[in-house]
Amino acid sequence: MKSWLLVFAVFGLYVLHQDIWFWETARPLVFGFLPVGLFYHAVYSIVVAILMIVLVSSAWPTALEREVESDSSDLTEGPL
């Protein structure tokens, strides 16, 4: 269930990245100076960064990490 939610979140953010609704105008200005499309992408980037943190913390293959760590320790224990 958790992996399907993560897949759905990635797909949803992929769809939201195609922001065709802000192509025609720079109005309204957010905070009085920031075009709405630029503000949208700033918020989008923050949301994607948070999703990447969640993906790495919950879906990272720790078995592969342990395998690489054990392989690297074998290389450092050889004679010099």
NORZISUL-V622182 format. One record per pair of residues at least 24 apart in sequence whose C-alpha atoms are under 7 Angstrom apart, sorted by the first residue. I is the first residue (numbers start at 1). J is the second residue. Records with the same first field share a line. If there is no record, write none. Layout:
I->J / J
//
This chain:
none
//
